[in-house]
Amino acid sequence: MYKSYHKKLVASTLLASVVFLGTACNASNDTKKVAKSEVKAVAVKMDTTGFDKRVVDAVGPANALVSDTVKKTYGYNGKLVIDGGVTYPIVNGKTGAYYVDPEAHTTAFNKGKTATANEQKAWDIDVMPDGTGLPEGSGSVEEGDDLYEEKCQQCHGDFGAGNGLYPKLTMGNAYEEQKTLKNQRTHPDDDGPKRAFGSYWPYASTLWWYIKTGMPHQAPMSLTTDEVYALSAYIMSINELTIDGEELDDEYVLDRKKFLKLVMPNVDGFEPKINGPKGEDNAREYFNNPLNYGNGVRCMKDCFEGAPVVQKIKHAISDFTPSLNSAKTLPKVKADVKPAGPGKADYEAACAVCHATDAMGAPAVGNKKAWAATLKKGIDKVYDNAINGVNGMPPRGGSSYDDAKMKQVIDYMVGASK
């Protein structure tokens, strides 16, 4: 959640909680019975486990309401879930007003096998803000500039300025652009916040991880550790970031030690704080307090006194040229328009990202010359390349399409390029 810099205008709410326990509720042989009249629809105080304190006092600690089997199987600890919601216990075969499937809550999962230490290590490729997962290595800004021109520029534009479909990597000096995050469009001509890596991201570790595991798009995991350091250094440089007060010029060499010293301008711009051993508890505490994101308390029924106040736009933009069309009817389909053949939808879902333009080095749909050259080896070879992969293109374009669907996609691309 991005931190708000302005007073929150949210209508106040009144908490009303109705707990239906029937005439009695037994969690164990020594559980105290609670009559309906003892639990009324009034504001309640939540205890540390997230349950109505009066109910806990009446029927025992929340953990006592959950069977030992469920605790063992699911690691239940009676705490609120991360987003602040309540974990409801199983009482008389129900969670709240709903019955549960006993087998689903008492049968342990037994599919597959426990991953070995080496398997877990191979899968764990996260890079964390504290340096966990960040390997030793180094690369200079100048090396990163050359790599960027070779592998990144076609999508992200000159100097990270963006290129249509793909995001900008910089909008100038990150320290100055970070200040724009407080901007609000309260007037028609106001500039809004500018969000790019340097001004918006709280931690540079995400940049390193994303480049290493996902870039370049057509060949992820192909860059060496040193190349990733070099590209990171270049991107930091074009954002005019500093490390220990030092600007990153062309000769600057970024390594692990220096990388971990970088403090991003917007490091404190998000809440709650989720890093560190207390991260989960911080999130629980934050989301369990409605004053952090509203102006009242949790409410499910009879939340307002009187009519709710609706916040309206004060400075609406209306002078559009041409004027906006509010008609909701669908355009008429011409009788002579042929419906799109099979393969178009699948192409748009999985293949257009590379074949919509020439930027990725793949033949673009609609480019007759490029497809004529591609088809010289015959349509069967084109099918084979699409299914099994060729050069920078992964098998099936990275999709899960079967052979028949891939051939439909190819037929559509060829037909649209004649």
Protein Blocks (a to p, Z undefined) as FASTA:
>chain_A
ZZdfbdcddddddddddddebjbdcfbfklccddfklpccddddddfkopafklmmmnop
fklmpcfklmmmnopghiacfkopacdddeehiahjbccdfklmmcccfehjdddfklmm
mmmmcdcfkogopacddddfklmmmmmmmmmmmmnoghhloghjaccfbebjfklmmmmm
mpccfbfklccddddfklmmmbfklmmmmmmmmpcfklghkacfklmmmmmmmmmmmnop
aeehiacdfklccdfklmmmpccfklmmcccdfedjklmmmmmmmmmmmklmmcbdcdfb
hkbgcjddddddfbdcfbbcddddfbfbdcdddfklccddehjlmmmmmmmmmmmpmkno
pacehiamlmmmmmmnojklmmmmmmnopajbcghhlpabdfklmmmmmmmmmmmmZZ
